[in-house]
Amino acid sequence: MSIVKIKDKTFETSISEDVIKERVKEVAKQLSKDMEGKNPLLLGVLNGSFIFAADLMREMTIPCEISFVKLASYQGTTSTGKVHEVLGINEDLTGRTVIIVEDIVESGLTMKQMIESLGTRHPASVHICTLFVKPEKLKVDLTIDYAAFSIPNDFIVGYGLDYDQQGRGLKEIYSLVSK
């Protein structure tokens, strides 16, 4: 188990690179089977999902497309409670199968609002695919179609997830061990 220090915090390895790669392959295989013949649009939520979205797409065995959206709900260090699109969707979603690719689902509020917003653009269907879900933190009833990992309420970094914009490039997942 390795230890990394990012700014003022210490983290230790909690999920190895090999385990992450294996789960991404399994999720991609299931998506490819379920979405056969549909040419789904993967909609990555920036910044955290960019590594997961790229690896997921490379493992898929069916034609698919990718786009990204950037959402913001924070002003400084405080959540405003409202999600705003900072970088929007340019694609026509009418009749499309859309798969939201997220790094982590905690409360589910952002996903719920995003699904409602996407619904106004008349997609055939919208699915959630997340690298991590924290079931004990969910505040809304949400159908998460594909989740690579269900994790406890730990603060994690690596594989796209950050602490104050640092640690995204780590190949493994690290959990906070000291505050």
VMD Tcl script that builds the backbone (N, CA, C; Angstrom):
set m [mol new atoms 537]
animate dup $m
set s [atomselect $m all]
$s set {name element resname resid chain x y z} {
  {N N MET 1 A 0.854 -1.180 0.000}
  {CA C MET 1 A 0.000 0.000 0.000}
  {C C MET 1 A 0.893 1.234 0.000}
  {N N SER 2 A 0.661 2.129 -0.945}
  {CA C SER 2 A 1.507 3.318 -0.981}
  {C C SER 2 A 0.777 4.519 -0.407}
  {N N ILE 3 A 1.572 5.477 0.014}
  {CA C ILE 3 A 1.072 6.705 0.637}
  {C C ILE 3 A 1.463 7.877 -0.258}
  {N N VAL 4 A 0.531 8.812 -0.467}
  {CA C VAL 4 A 0.853 10.057 -1.176}
  {C C VAL 4 A 0.387 11.228 -0.333}
  {N N LYS 5 A 1.119 12.315 -0.448}
  {CA C LYS 5 A 0.727 13.545 0.233}
  {C C LYS 5 A 0.344 14.541 -0.844}
  {N N ILE 6 A -0.851 15.089 -0.721}
  {CA C ILE 6 A -1.327 16.109 -1.649}
  {C C ILE 6 A -1.683 17.323 -0.814}
  {N N LYS 7 A -0.939 18.379 -1.063}
  {CA C LYS 7 A -1.074 19.603 -0.276}
  {C C LYS 7 A -0.958 19.268 1.206}
  {N N ASP 8 A -2.017 19.500 1.987}
  {CA C ASP 8 A -1.944 19.295 3.437}
  {C C ASP 8 A -2.550 17.973 3.893}
  {N N LYS 9 A -2.832 17.055 2.968}
  {CA C LYS 9 A -3.510 15.814 3.328}
  {C C LYS 9 A -2.712 14.583 2.896}
  {N N THR 10 A -2.903 13.493 3.616}
  {CA C THR 10 A -2.236 12.233 3.321}
  {C C THR 10 A -3.275 11.197 2.895}
  {N N PHE 11 A -2.933 10.472 1.829}
  {CA C PHE 11 A -3.825 9.462 1.265}
  {C C PHE 11 A -3.069 8.152 1.120}
  {N N GLU 12 A -3.814 7.026 1.209}
  {CA C GLU 12 A -3.201 5.722 0.969}
  {C C GLU 12 A -4.004 4.977 -0.095}
  {N N THR 13 A -3.322 4.083 -0.795}
  {CA C THR 13 A -3.960 3.309 -1.861}
  {C C THR 13 A -5.143 2.527 -1.311}
  {N N SER 14 A -6.282 2.643 -1.988}
  {CA C SER 14 A -7.450 1.846 -1.590}
  {C C SER 14 A -7.948 0.950 -2.721}
  {N N ILE 15 A -7.686 1.325 -3.986}
  {CA C ILE 15 A -8.057 0.481 -5.126}
  {C C ILE 15 A -6.903 0.540 -6.126}
  {N N SER 16 A -6.363 -0.625 -6.454}
  {CA C SER 16 A -5.201 -0.689 -7.346}
  {C C SER 16 A -5.580 -0.409 -8.796}
  {N N GLU 17 A -4.570 -0.046 -9.561}
  {CA C GLU 17 A -4.756 0.217 -10.987}
  {C C GLU 17 A -5.313 -1.014 -11.698}
  {N N ASP 18 A -4.815 -2.197 -11.362}
  {CA C ASP 18 A -5.283 -3.435 -12.004}
  {C C ASP 18 A -6.763 -3.693 -11.739}
  {N N VAL 19 A -7.199 -3.453 -10.514}
  {CA C VAL 19 A -8.606 -3.658 -10.155}
  {C C VAL 19 A -9.482 -2.647 -10.906}
  {N N ILE 20 A -9.045 -1.408 -11.004}
  {CA C ILE 20 A -9.794 -0.386 -11.747}
  {C C ILE 20 A -9.931 -0.806 -13.205}
  {N N LYS 21 A -8.816 -1.175 -13.832}
  {CA C LYS 21 A -8.841 -1.577 -15.248}
  {C C LYS 21 A -9.794 -2.742 -15.479}
  {N N GLU 22 A -9.777 -3.710 -14.590}
  {CA C GLU 22 A -10.642 -4.887 -14.725}
  {C C GLU 22 A -12.115 -4.497 -14.628}
  {N N ARG 23 A -12.455 -3.647 -13.681}
  {CA C ARG 23 A -13.860 -3.217 -13.522}
  {C C ARG 23 A -14.306 -2.369 -14.715}
  {N N VAL 24 A -13.430 -1.510 -15.236}
  {CA C VAL 24 A -13.783 -0.704 -16.410}
  {C C VAL 24 A -14.069 -1.628 -17.594}
  {N N LYS 25 A -13.259 -2.659 -17.770}
  {CA C LYS 25 A -13.492 -3.632 -18.852}
  {C C LYS 25 A -14.837 -4.329 -18.674}
  {N N GLU 26 A -15.162 -4.709 -17.442}
  {CA C GLU 26 A -16.431 -5.390 -17.173}
  {C C GLU 26 A -17.629 -4.481 -17.460}
  {N N VAL 27 A -17.532 -3.226 -17.055}
  {CA C VAL 27 A -18.624 -2.271 -17.311}
  {C C VAL 27 A -18.753 -2.033 -18.816}
  {N N ALA 28 A -17.634 -1.882 -19.515}
  {CA C ALA 28 A -17.662 -1.668 -20.972}
  {C C ALA 28 A -18.274 -2.867 -21.691}
  {N N LYS 29 A -17.960 -4.061 -21.221}
  {CA C LYS 29 A -18.521 -5.274 -21.825}
  {C C LYS 29 A -20.038 -5.305 -21.646}
  {N N GLN 30 A -20.511 -4.966 -20.438}
  {CA C GLN 30 A -21.955 -4.950 -20.178}
  {C C GLN 30 A -22.650 -3.864 -21.002}
  {N N LEU 31 A -22.042 -2.685 -21.058}
  {CA C LEU 31 A -22.601 -1.597 -21.874}
  {C C LEU 31 A -22.677 -2.010 -23.345}
  {N N SER 32 A -21.609 -2.601 -23.845}
  {CA C SER 32 A -21.573 -3.022 -25.252}
  {C C SER 32 A -22.680 -4.031 -25.544}
  {N N LYS 33 A -22.916 -4.936 -24.612}
  {CA C LYS 33 A -23.984 -5.936 -24.775}
  {C C LYS 33 A -25.351 -5.256 -24.733}
  {N N ASP 34 A -25.575 -4.405 -23.729}
  {CA C ASP 34 A -26.882 -3.764 -23.546}
  {C C ASP 34 A -27.210 -2.749 -24.637}
  {N N MET 35 A -26.197 -2.112 -25.202}
  {CA C MET 35 A -26.408 -1.028 -26.173}
  {C C MET 35 A -26.168 -1.453 -27.614}
  {N N GLU 36 A -26.039 -2.739 -27.839}
  {CA C GLU 36 A -25.805 -3.266 -29.187}
  {C C GLU 36 A -26.819 -2.681 -30.168}
  {N N GLY 37 A -26.322 -2.142 -31.290}
  {CA C GLY 37 A -27.172 -1.593 -32.339}
  {C C GLY 37 A -27.708 -0.191 -32.082}
  {N N LYS 38 A -27.280 0.477 -31.008}
  {CA C LYS 38 A -27.861 1.776 -30.653}
  {C C LYS 38 A -26.951 2.986 -30.902}
  {N N ASN 39 A -25.648 2.812 -31.125}
  {CA C ASN 39 A -24.708 3.926 -31.283}
  {C C ASN 39 A -24.914 4.981 -30.183}
  {N N PRO 40 A -24.709 4.600 -28.935}
  {CA C PRO 40 A -24.972 5.539 -27.837}
  {C C PRO 40 A -24.007 6.724 -27.826}
  {N N LEU 41 A -24.482 7.812 -27.226}
  {CA C LEU 41 A -23.642 8.983 -26.996}
  {C C LEU 41 A -23.196 8.933 -25.544}
  {N N LEU 42 A -21.895 8.773 -25.322}
  {CA C LEU 42 A -21.343 8.856 -23.980}
  {C C LEU 42 A -21.201 10.336 -23.664}
  {N N LEU 43 A -21.761 10.758 -22.554}
  {CA C LEU 43 A -21.714 12.161 -22.169}
  {C C LEU 43 A -20.919 12.277 -20.873}
  {N N GLY 44 A -19.634 12.549 -21.015}
  {CA C GLY 44 A -18.741 12.643 -19.866}
  {C C GLY 44 A -18.931 13.940 -19.109}
  {N N VAL 45 A -18.970 13.840 -17.789}
  {CA C VAL 45 A -19.119 15.024 -16.936}
  {C C VAL 45 A -17.718 15.430 -16.474}
  {N N LEU 46 A -17.292 16.600 -16.953}
  {CA C LEU 46 A -15.956 17.109 -16.614}
  {C C LEU 46 A -15.947 17.744 -15.243}
  {N N ASN 47 A -14.789 17.767 -14.568}
  {CA C ASN 47 A -13.499 17.331 -15.035}
  {C C ASN 47 A -13.232 15.882 -14.655}
  {N N GLY 48 A -13.847 15.411 -13.609}
  {CA C GLY 48 A -13.484 14.146 -12.992}
  {C C GLY 48 A -13.615 12.905 -13.834}
  {N N SER 49 A -14.524 12.872 -14.816}
  {CA C SER 49 A -14.776 11.622 -15.541}
  {C C SER 49 A -13.910 11.434 -16.778}
  {N N PHE 50 A -13.028 12.370 -17.099}
  {CA C PHE 50 A -12.352 12.299 -18.388}
  {C C PHE 50 A -11.506 11.028 -18.569}
  {N N ILE 51 A -10.835 10.569 -17.541}
  {CA C ILE 51 A -10.015 9.351 -17.661}
  {C C ILE 51 A -10.922 8.124 -17.771}
  {N N PHE 52 A -11.913 8.040 -16.897}
  {CA C PHE 52 A -12.867 6.926 -16.930}
  {C C PHE 52 A -13.576 6.870 -18.284}
  {N N ALA 53 A -14.048 8.010 -18.782}
  {CA C ALA 53 A -14.773 8.049 -20.057}
  {C C ALA 53 A -13.886 7.561 -21.201}
  {N N ALA 54 A -12.635 7.996 -21.230}
  {CA C ALA 54 A -11.719 7.576 -22.294}
  {C C ALA 54 A -11.448 6.075 -22.219}
  {N N ASP 55 A -11.140 5.579 -21.024}
  {CA C ASP 55 A -10.859 4.153 -20.866}
  {C C ASP 55 A -12.090 3.302 -21.171}
  {N N LEU 56 A -13.256 3.762 -20.741}
  {CA C LEU 56 A -14.505 3.051 -20.991}
  {C C LEU 56 A -14.766 2.948 -22.491}
  {N N MET 57 A -14.628 4.057 -23.197}
  {CA C MET 57 A -14.890 4.076 -24.631}
  {C C MET 57 A -13.923 3.152 -25.382}
  {N N ARG 58 A -12.661 3.137 -24.977}
  {CA C ARG 58 A -11.665 2.282 -25.636}
  {C C ARG 58 A -11.953 0.799 -25.426}
  {N N GLU 59 A -12.634 0.469 -24.344}
  {CA C GLU 59 A -12.953 -0.939 -24.056}
  {C C GLU 59 A -14.282 -1.375 -24.679}
  {N N MET 60 A -15.081 -0.427 -25.137}
  {CA C MET 60 A -16.376 -0.796 -25.722}
  {C C MET 60 A -16.167 -1.419 -27.101}
  {N N THR 61 A -17.035 -2.348 -27.457}
  {CA C THR 61 A -16.883 -3.083 -28.713}
  {C C THR 61 A -17.956 -2.722 -29.736}
  {N N ILE 62 A -18.733 -1.689 -29.453}
  {CA C ILE 62 A -19.786 -1.252 -30.376}
  {C C ILE 62 A -19.508 0.195 -30.793}
  {N N PRO 63 A -20.081 0.620 -31.926}
  {CA C PRO 63 A -19.936 2.019 -32.297}
  {C C PRO 63 A -20.588 2.915 -31.234}
  {N N CYS 64 A -19.910 3.978 -30.879}
  {CA C CYS 64 A -20.457 4.949 -29.947}
  {C C CYS 64 A -19.768 6.290 -30.186}
  {N N GLU 65 A -20.344 7.331 -29.644}
  {CA C GLU 65 A -19.790 8.670 -29.771}
  {C C GLU 65 A -19.573 9.224 -28.369}
  {N N ILE 66 A -18.785 10.304 -28.294}
  {CA C ILE 66 A -18.528 10.902 -26.980}
  {C C ILE 66 A -18.592 12.416 -27.072}
  {N N SER 67 A -19.101 12.999 -26.020}
  {CA C SER 67 A -19.118 14.448 -25.855}
  {C C SER 67 A -18.949 14.714 -24.363}
  {N N PHE 68 A -18.762 15.955 -24.009}
  {CA C PHE 68 A -18.552 16.292 -22.596}
  {C C PHE 68 A -19.398 17.493 -22.197}
  {N N VAL 69 A -19.738 17.530 -20.943}
  {CA C VAL 69 A -20.443 18.658 -20.359}
  {C C VAL 69 A -19.699 19.000 -19.067}
  {N N LYS 70 A -19.642 20.277 -18.766}
  {CA C LYS 70 A -19.025 20.694 -17.511}
  {C C LYS 70 A -20.090 21.396 -16.695}
  {N N LEU 71 A -20.243 20.923 -15.468}
  {CA C LEU 71 A -21.260 21.465 -14.572}
  {C C LEU 71 A -20.584 22.157 -13.400}
  {N N ALA 72 A -21.261 23.137 -12.842}
  {CA C ALA 72 A -20.744 23.815 -11.653}
  {C C ALA 72 A -21.880 24.049 -10.679}
  {N N SER 73 A -21.611 23.758 -9.418}
  {CA C SER 73 A -22.606 24.029 -8.377}
  {C C SER 73 A -21.961 24.730 -7.187}
  {N N TYR 74 A -20.690 25.069 -7.331}
  {CA C TYR 74 A -19.969 25.689 -6.223}
  {C C TYR 74 A -19.569 27.114 -6.550}
  {N N GLN 75 A -19.595 27.958 -5.529}
  {CA C GLN 75 A -19.038 29.296 -5.574}
  {C C GLN 75 A -18.043 29.317 -4.441}
  {N N GLY 76 A -16.770 29.328 -4.791}
  {CA C GLY 76 A -15.752 29.191 -3.755}
  {C C GLY 76 A -15.796 27.776 -3.206}
  {N N THR 77 A -15.986 27.642 -1.899}
  {CA C THR 77 A -16.028 26.303 -1.292}
  {C C THR 77 A -17.440 25.914 -0.867}
  {N N THR 78 A -18.429 26.729 -1.236}
  {CA C THR 78 A -19.798 26.475 -0.809}
  {C C THR 78 A -20.683 26.132 -1.997}
  {N N SER 79 A -21.481 25.076 -1.861}
  {CA C SER 79 A -22.408 24.703 -2.911}
  {C C SER 79 A -23.561 25.693 -2.936}
  {N N THR 80 A -23.913 26.119 -4.145}
  {CA C THR 80 A -25.032 27.045 -4.306}
  {C C THR 80 A -26.360 26.300 -4.286}
  {N N GLY 81 A -26.291 24.964 -4.429}
  {CA C GLY 81 A -27.507 24.162 -4.475}
  {C C GLY 81 A -28.124 24.129 -5.858}
  {N N LYS 82 A -27.568 24.891 -6.796}
  {CA C LYS 82 A -28.052 24.903 -8.171}
  {C C LYS 82 A -26.915 24.520 -9.094}
  {N N VAL 83 A -27.216 23.658 -10.051}
  {CA C VAL 83 A -26.208 23.195 -10.994}
  {C C VAL 83 A -26.330 24.018 -12.270}
  {N N HIS 84 A -25.213 24.530 -12.735}
  {CA C HIS 84 A -25.183 25.324 -13.968}
  {C C HIS 84 A -24.277 24.643 -14.975}
  {N N GLU 85 A -24.694 24.645 -16.254}
  {CA C GLU 85 A -23.831 24.127 -17.312}
  {C C GLU 85 A -22.806 25.191 -17.623}
  {N N VAL 86 A -21.530 24.832 -17.492}
  {CA C VAL 86 A -20.451 25.753 -17.835}
  {C C VAL 86 A -20.033 25.498 -19.276}
  {N N LEU 87 A -19.980 24.233 -19.634}
  {CA C LEU 87 A -19.692 23.808 -20.996}
  {C C LEU 87 A -20.865 22.933 -21.397}
  {N N GLY 88 A -21.622 23.373 -22.379}
  {CA C GLY 88 A -22.869 22.693 -22.702}
  {C C GLY 88 A -22.748 21.638 -23.781}
  {N N ILE 89 A -23.886 21.058 -24.108}
  {CA C ILE 89 A -23.981 19.991 -25.099}
  {C C ILE 89 A -24.378 20.607 -26.433}
  {N N ASN 90 A -23.603 20.298 -27.480}
  {CA C ASN 90 A -23.910 20.820 -28.811}
  {C C ASN 90 A -24.688 19.831 -29.669}
  {N N GLU 91 A -24.661 18.549 -29.295}
  {CA C GLU 91 A -25.291 17.507 -30.090}
  {C C GLU 91 A -26.814 17.546 -29.978}
  {N N ASP 92 A -27.470 17.137 -31.076}
  {CA C ASP 92 A -28.915 16.949 -31.055}
  {C C ASP 92 A -29.168 15.602 -30.382}
  {N N LEU 93 A -29.899 15.611 -29.294}
  {CA C LEU 93 A -30.136 14.385 -28.530}
  {C C LEU 93 A -31.446 13.694 -28.895}
  {N N THR 94 A -32.226 14.286 -29.780}
  {CA C THR 94 A -33.523 13.728 -30.153}
  {C C THR 94 A -33.371 12.293 -30.634}
  {N N GLY 95 A -34.058 11.381 -29.943}
  {CA C GLY 95 A -34.056 9.975 -30.323}
  {C C GLY 95 A -32.769 9.222 -30.011}
  {N N ARG 96 A -31.813 9.864 -29.352}
  {CA C ARG 96 A -30.523 9.225 -29.053}
  {C C ARG 96 A -30.551 8.482 -27.723}
  {N N THR 97 A -29.716 7.463 -27.628}
  {CA C THR 97 A -29.454 6.788 -26.366}
  {C C THR 97 A -28.263 7.512 -25.741}
  {N N VAL 98 A -28.467 8.095 -24.582}
  {CA C VAL 98 A -27.427 8.885 -23.918}
  {C C VAL 98 A -26.979 8.152 -22.656}
  {N N ILE 99 A -25.675 8.041 -22.489}
  {CA C ILE 99 A -25.108 7.442 -21.288}
  {C C ILE 99 A -24.276 8.518 -20.590}
  {N N ILE 100 A -24.763 8.983 -19.450}
  {CA C ILE 100 A -24.005 9.962 -18.669}
  {C C ILE 100 A -22.854 9.204 -18.008}
  {N N VAL 101 A -21.632 9.667 -18.238}
  {CA C VAL 101 A -20.454 9.033 -17.655}
  {C C VAL 101 A -19.918 9.976 -16.569}
  {N N GLU 102 A -20.026 9.517 -15.338}
  {CA C GLU 102 A -19.673 10.335 -14.169}
  {C C GLU 102 A -18.547 9.668 -13.399}
  {N N ASP 103 A -17.748 10.469 -12.704}
  {CA C ASP 103 A -16.688 9.881 -11.890}
  {C C ASP 103 A -17.247 9.322 -10.590}
  {N N ILE 104 A -18.113 10.100 -9.931}
  {CA C ILE 104 A -18.629 9.665 -8.636}
  {C C ILE 104 A -20.023 10.239 -8.405}
  {N N VAL 105 A -20.921 9.413 -7.922}
  {CA C VAL 105 A -22.260 9.859 -7.543}
  {C C VAL 105 A -22.342 9.775 -6.026}
  {N N GLU 106 A -22.586 10.925 -5.409}
  {CA C GLU 106 A -22.707 10.960 -3.946}
  {C C GLU 106 A -24.165 11.219 -3.571}
  {N N SER 107 A -24.594 12.468 -3.527}
  {CA C SER 107 A -25.979 12.766 -3.147}
  {C C SER 107 A -26.965 12.372 -4.244}
  {N N GLY 108 A -26.518 12.430 -5.495}
  {CA C GLY 108 A -27.392 12.135 -6.627}
  {C C GLY 108 A -28.127 13.359 -7.149}
  {N N LEU 109 A -28.016 14.482 -6.443}
  {CA C LEU 109 A -28.744 15.695 -6.830}
  {C C LEU 109 A -28.316 16.216 -8.201}
  {N N THR 110 A -27.018 16.207 -8.473}
  {CA C THR 110 A -26.527 16.670 -9.773}
  {C C THR 110 A -27.050 15.769 -10.885}
  {N N MET 111 A -27.001 14.445 -10.668}
  {CA C MET 111 A -27.478 13.506 -11.683}
  {C C MET 111 A -28.973 13.673 -11.929}
  {N N LYS 112 A -29.730 13.838 -10.866}
  {CA C LYS 112 A -31.182 14.016 -11.004}
  {C C LYS 112 A -31.485 15.248 -11.844}
  {N N GLN 113 A -30.818 16.349 -11.540}
  {CA C GLN 113 A -31.037 17.586 -12.287}
  {C C GLN 113 A -30.579 17.442 -13.738}
  {N N MET 114 A -29.473 16.736 -13.943}
  {CA C MET 114 A -28.965 16.547 -15.302}
  {C C MET 114 A -29.917 15.699 -16.134}
  {N N ILE 115 A -30.470 14.636 -15.539}
  {CA C ILE 115 A -31.436 13.787 -16.249}
  {C C ILE 115 A -32.681 14.594 -16.621}
  {N N GLU 116 A -33.156 15.418 -15.695}
  {CA C GLU 116 A -34.324 16.261 -15.988}
  {C C GLU 116 A -34.014 17.228 -17.127}
  {N N SER 117 A -32.836 17.821 -17.114}
  {CA C SER 117 A -32.432 18.758 -18.162}
  {C C SER 117 A -32.298 18.052 -19.513}
  {N N LEU 118 A -31.679 16.875 -19.513}
  {CA C LEU 118 A -31.525 16.119 -20.761}
  {C C LEU 118 A -32.876 15.689 -21.316}
  {N N GLY 119 A -33.820 15.398 -20.441}
  {CA C GLY 119 A -35.149 14.963 -20.862}
  {C C GLY 119 A -35.855 15.977 -21.743}
  {N N THR 120 A -35.545 17.259 -21.562}
  {CA C THR 120 A -36.165 18.307 -22.375}
  {C C THR 120 A -35.623 18.300 -23.805}
  {N N ARG 121 A -34.570 17.530 -24.042}
  {CA C ARG 121 A -33.953 17.461 -25.374}
  {C C ARG 121 A -34.369 16.200 -26.118}
  {N N HIS 122 A -35.351 15.473 -25.584}
  {CA C HIS 122 A -36.021 14.341 -26.227}
  {C C HIS 122 A -35.124 13.169 -26.624}
  {N N PRO 123 A -34.242 12.705 -25.718}
  {CA C PRO 123 A -33.471 11.500 -26.042}
  {C C PRO 123 A -34.375 10.264 -25.970}
  {N N ALA 124 A -33.979 9.191 -26.644}
  {CA C ALA 124 A -34.730 7.936 -26.568}
  {C C ALA 124 A -34.633 7.387 -25.141}
  {N N SER 125 A -33.441 7.485 -24.550}
  {CA C SER 125 A -33.240 7.026 -23.178}
  {C C SER 125 A -31.972 7.670 -22.612}
  {N N VAL 126 A -31.930 7.738 -21.275}
  {CA C VAL 126 A -30.769 8.279 -20.575}
  {C C VAL 126 A -30.380 7.272 -19.493}
  {N N HIS 127 A -29.108 6.937 -19.455}
  {CA C HIS 127 A -28.587 5.975 -18.492}
  {C C HIS 127 A -27.435 6.613 -17.729}
  {N N ILE 128 A -27.217 6.176 -16.502}
  {CA C ILE 128 A -26.095 6.665 -15.700}
  {C C ILE 128 A -25.053 5.556 -15.591}
  {N N CYS 129 A -23.815 5.924 -15.910}
  {CA C CYS 129 A -22.674 5.034 -15.750}
  {C C CYS 129 A -21.656 5.790 -14.908}
  {N N THR 130 A -21.344 5.275 -13.732}
  {CA C THR 130 A -20.419 5.969 -12.847}
  {C C THR 130 A -19.295 5.038 -12.410}
  {N N LEU 131 A -18.154 5.621 -12.202}
  {CA C LEU 131 A -17.031 4.848 -11.692}
  {C C LEU 131 A -17.288 4.478 -10.238}
  {N N PHE 132 A -17.769 5.453 -9.457}
  {CA C PHE 132 A -18.027 5.226 -8.031}
  {C C PHE 132 A -19.410 5.713 -7.644}
  {N N VAL 133 A -20.029 4.999 -6.729}
  {CA C VAL 133 A -21.264 5.453 -6.100}
  {C C VAL 133 A -21.099 5.253 -4.600}
  {N N LYS 134 A -21.600 6.233 -3.849}
  {CA C LYS 134 A -21.602 6.153 -2.389}
  {C C LYS 134 A -23.058 5.988 -1.955}
  {N N PRO 135 A -23.548 4.743 -1.863}
  {CA C PRO 135 A -24.964 4.496 -1.570}
  {C C PRO 135 A -25.467 5.180 -0.301}
  {N N GLU 136 A -24.648 5.236 0.735}
  {CA C GLU 136 A -25.110 5.834 1.990}
  {C C GLU 136 A -25.246 7.351 1.919}
  {N N LYS 137 A -24.726 7.971 0.856}
  {CA C LYS 137 A -24.837 9.422 0.699}
  {C C LYS 137 A -25.992 9.838 -0.212}
  {N N LEU 138 A -26.589 8.893 -0.928}
  {CA C LEU 138 A -27.662 9.231 -1.873}
  {C C LEU 138 A -28.840 9.890 -1.152}
  {N N LYS 139 A -29.285 11.013 -1.699}
  {CA C LYS 139 A -30.405 11.753 -1.111}
  {C C LYS 139 A -31.658 11.691 -1.974}
  {N N VAL 140 A -31.519 11.181 -3.198}
  {CA C VAL 140 A -32.656 11.104 -4.115}
  {C C VAL 140 A -32.744 9.693 -4.679}
  {N N ASP 141 A -33.939 9.324 -5.110}
  {CA C ASP 141 A -34.140 8.035 -5.745}
  {C C ASP 141 A -33.576 8.134 -7.158}
  {N N LEU 142 A -32.574 7.342 -7.419}
  {CA C LEU 142 A -31.856 7.464 -8.680}
  {C C LEU 142 A -31.534 6.065 -9.197}
  {N N THR 143 A -31.784 5.828 -10.473}
  {CA C THR 143 A -31.412 4.555 -11.075}
  {C C THR 143 A -30.019 4.704 -11.667}
  {N N ILE 144 A -29.066 4.025 -11.054}
  {CA C ILE 144 A -27.705 4.018 -11.578}
  {C C ILE 144 A -27.543 2.701 -12.320}
  {N N ASP 145 A -27.542 2.803 -13.642}
  {CA C ASP 145 A -27.555 1.609 -14.486}
  {C C ASP 145 A -26.250 0.839 -14.442}
  {N N TYR 146 A -25.140 1.563 -14.358}
  {CA C TYR 146 A -23.823 0.938 -14.379}
  {C C TYR 146 A -22.930 1.632 -13.359}
  {N N ALA 147 A -22.443 0.880 -12.388}
  {CA C ALA 147 A -21.514 1.413 -11.387}
  {C C ALA 147 A -20.347 0.446 -11.258}
  {N N ALA 148 A -19.149 0.956 -11.489}
  {CA C ALA 148 A -17.967 0.104 -11.385}
  {C C ALA 148 A -17.705 -0.282 -9.930}
  {N N PHE 149 A -17.868 0.682 -9.019}
  {CA C PHE 149 A -17.593 0.436 -7.607}
  {C C PHE 149 A -18.633 1.099 -6.725}
  {N N SER 150 A -19.042 0.403 -5.702}
  {CA C SER 150 A -19.852 0.961 -4.629}
  {C C SER 150 A -18.894 1.109 -3.453}
  {N N ILE 151 A -18.748 2.341 -2.942}
  {CA C ILE 151 A -17.728 2.592 -1.926}
  {C C ILE 151 A -18.322 3.263 -0.692}
  {N N PRO 152 A -17.602 3.180 0.424}
  {CA C PRO 152 A -18.053 3.894 1.625}
  {C C PRO 152 A -17.835 5.399 1.457}
  {N N ASN 153 A -18.230 6.145 2.434}
  {CA C ASN 153 A -18.158 7.601 2.362}
  {C C ASN 153 A -16.753 8.119 2.672}
  {N N ASP 154 A -15.760 7.629 1.960}
  {CA C ASP 154 A -14.383 8.099 2.106}
  {C C ASP 154 A -14.122 9.199 1.097}
  {N N PHE 155 A -13.190 10.091 1.417}
  {CA C PHE 155 A -12.740 11.082 0.445}
  {C C PHE 155 A -11.629 10.442 -0.363}
  {N N ILE 156 A -11.788 10.392 -1.690}
  {CA C ILE 156 A -10.830 9.702 -2.544}
  {C C ILE 156 A -10.273 10.618 -3.622}
  {N N VAL 157 A -9.075 10.258 -4.102}
  {CA C VAL 157 A -8.437 10.962 -5.217}
  {C C VAL 157 A -7.817 9.926 -6.149}
  {N N GLY 158 A -7.512 10.375 -7.347}
  {CA C GLY 158 A -6.851 9.537 -8.346}
  {C C GLY 158 A -7.795 9.155 -9.462}
  {N N TYR 159 A -7.223 8.710 -10.581}
  {CA C TYR 159 A -7.979 8.260 -11.740}
  {C C TYR 159 A -9.047 9.288 -12.145}
  {N N GLY 160 A -8.653 10.571 -12.123}
  {CA C GLY 160 A -9.550 11.651 -12.536}
  {C C GLY 160 A -10.134 12.446 -11.385}
  {N N LEU 161 A -10.218 11.850 -10.201}
  {CA C LEU 161 A -10.773 12.553 -9.037}
  {C C LEU 161 A -9.660 13.358 -8.362}
  {N N ASP 162 A -10.032 14.509 -7.819}
  {CA C ASP 162 A -9.008 15.412 -7.306}
  {C C ASP 162 A -9.250 15.873 -5.879}
  {N N TYR 163 A -8.203 16.422 -5.321}
  {CA C TYR 163 A -8.286 17.209 -4.095}
  {C C TYR 163 A -7.710 18.570 -4.452}
  {N N ASP 164 A -8.557 19.582 -4.505}
  {CA C ASP 164 A -8.139 20.937 -4.836}
  {C C ASP 164 A -7.339 20.963 -6.147}
  {N N GLN 165 A -7.870 20.270 -7.157}
  {CA C GLN 165 A -7.320 20.165 -8.513}
  {C C GLN 165 A -6.033 19.345 -8.610}
  {N N GLN 166 A -5.631 18.693 -7.545}
  {CA C GLN 166 A -4.415 17.872 -7.559}
  {C C GLN 166 A -4.779 16.394 -7.416}
  {N N GLY 167 A -3.940 15.520 -7.957}
  {CA C GLY 167 A -4.103 14.074 -7.794}
  {C C GLY 167 A -4.890 13.384 -8.894}
  {N N ARG 168 A -5.424 14.127 -9.859}
  {CA C ARG 168 A -6.232 13.504 -10.918}
  {C C ARG 168 A -5.452 12.459 -11.716}
  {N N GLY 169 A -4.159 12.680 -11.907}
  {CA C GLY 169 A -3.347 11.809 -12.749}
  {C C GLY 169 A -2.865 10.532 -12.081}
  {N N LEU 170 A -3.158 10.349 -10.804}
  {CA C LEU 170 A -2.753 9.118 -10.120}
  {C C LEU 170 A -3.461 7.923 -10.750}
  {N N LYS 171 A -2.745 6.826 -10.954}
  {CA C LYS 171 A -3.302 5.657 -11.634}
  {C C LYS 171 A -4.140 4.781 -10.721}
  {N N GLU 172 A -3.988 4.948 -9.406}
  {CA C GLU 172 A -4.757 4.181 -8.444}
  {C C GLU 172 A -5.689 5.121 -7.693}
  {N N ILE 173 A -6.583 4.548 -6.904}
  {CA C ILE 173 A -7.455 5.356 -6.059}
  {C C ILE 173 A -6.853 5.375 -4.662}
  {N N TYR 174 A -6.825 6.557 -4.100}
  {CA C TYR 174 A -6.274 6.766 -2.768}
  {C C TYR 174 A -7.353 7.346 -1.865}
  {N N SER 175 A -7.423 6.849 -0.640}
  {CA C SER 175 A -8.382 7.331 0.357}
  {C C SER 175 A -7.664 8.200 1.379}
  {N N LEU 176 A -8.373 9.209 1.839}
  {CA C LEU 176 A -7.825 10.120 2.843}
  {C C LEU 176 A -7.578 9.367 4.148}
  {N N VAL 177 A -6.378 9.534 4.708}
  {CA C VAL 177 A -6.080 8.891 5.996}
  {C C VAL 177 A -5.848 9.897 7.104}
  {N N SER 178 A -5.507 11.125 6.744}
  {CA C SER 178 A -5.332 12.153 7.772}
  {C C SER 178 A -5.818 13.480 7.248}
  {N N LYS 179 A -6.414 14.232 8.172}
  {CA C LYS 179 A -6.961 15.524 7.774}
  {C C LYS 179 A -5.968 16.568 8.139}
}
mol reanalyze $m
mol bondsrecalc $m
mol representation Tube
mol addrep $m
